[in-house]
Amino acid sequence: MKSMNDIRHSMRAIEDTEQITKAMHLISTSKMRKALNKYASNTVHFNRVQSAMKDILLHSRETTHPFIGHSEGGRAAFVVIAADKGLCGGYNHNVLNFAEKYMKKSKERYILTIGQEARVFFDKRGYMVDVEFLHMSQNPSLENARSIANDILDLYKNDLMDEVYIVYTHFISSFLQEPMVLKLLPLELSNFIDVDTEVSYEAQIEYHPSAKAVFDTLVPQYIIGLLFGCLVQSFASEQCARMMAMENATKNADEMLGKLQMEYNRARQFAITNEISEIIGAQEAMT
């Protein structure tokens, strides 16, 4: 049996840890609410952007452009979004393992990471990270999405990659998030199977001044909107996962304190019983 001093020391250490997990839970709850507000306001735009692009592709069958069509080269770039830090349950583990498994389908791959945990993950497994976007997973802004999109488009235009995918965590609810992959470039109708269009018609779209000029302007804006949506969903998923992880950690600390308190009570009772026995024994020896 542990001594009462050892048990008290363990209880103080757990109480200190519990204070930290409670504080982190409160911080994550606050961030989660902000993230959910941003997610709610972005969801309509995110879905509308995909719907509009599917509508354009459906009615531009004869149009040719480097941004649309089927790729042949096999050089795939993966933009992987994770967190800048851990302590968020299985959030990082799930999306990064999903990304690694999906990337193995490509013969030649380039890795672009968003979030420190993504870079560390691939470094440990011997992958070379080609581009690292720092401190952007915690700040899902249009400015950051635009910066990432510009770098991706420059690499794609310079023929350094044939396909571009983004791997992120799709936010379903506060209790459910799952890793997903979207193909950013080139645009293909097969990537929009689950996307609904708002209207139905058969005519083909005519472009002015030309299809190339329109797609040169339109596709970058589409990529920015999509990246922003993925950043927002990943951030909301991370905060929900961290809130749940800290809540579970606090509950575990409470359970451990309860067990230690019982163990302390038993040790205290044992010490009192021994002391009484010693007093009785001393009295009997004196008589």
Stockholm file with secondary structure:
# STOCKHOLM 1.0

chainA/1-287         MKSMNDIRHSMRAIEDTEQITKAMHLISTSKMRKALNKYASNTVHFNRVQSAMKDILLHSRETTHPFIGHSEGGRAAFVVIAADKGLCGGYNHNVLNFAEKYMKKSKERYILTIGQEARVFFDKRGYMVDVEFLHMSQNPSLENARSIANDILDLYKNDLMDEVYIVYTHFISSFLQEPMVLKLLPLELSNFIDVDTEVSYEAQIEYHPSAKAVFDTLVPQYIIGLLFGCLVQSFASEQCARMMAMENATKNADEMLGKLQMEYNRARQFAITNEISEIIGAQEAMT
#=GR chainA/1-287 SS CCCHHHHHHHHHHHHHHHHHHHHHHHHHHHHHHHHHHHHHHHHHHHHHHHHHHHHHHHTCTTCCCTTBSCCCSCEEEEEEECCSSCCSTTHHHHHHHHHHHHHTTCSEEEEEEESHHHHHHHHHTTCCCCEEETTCTTCCCHHHHHHHHHHHHHHHHTTSCSEEEEEEEEEEETTEEEEEEEEEESBCGGGGTTCCCSCCCCCCCCCSSCHHHHHHHHHHHHHHHHHHHHHHHHHHHHHHHHHHHHHHHHHHHHHHHHHHHHHHHHHHHHHHHHHHHHHHHHHHHHC
#=GC SS_cons         CCCHHHHHHHHHHHHHHHHHHHHHHHHHHHHHHHHHHHHHHHHHHHHHHHHHHHHHHHTCTTCCCTTBSCCCSCEEEEEEECCSSCCSTTHHHHHHHHHHHHHTTCSEEEEEEESHHHHHHHHHTTCCCCEEETTCTTCCCHHHHHHHHHHHHHHHHTTSCSEEEEEEEEEEETTEEEEEEEEEESBCGGGGTTCCCSCCCCCCCCCSSCHHHHHHHHHHHHHHHHHHHHHHHHHHHHHHHHHHHHHHHHHHHHHHHHHHHHHHHHHHHHHHHHHHHHHHHHHHHHC
//
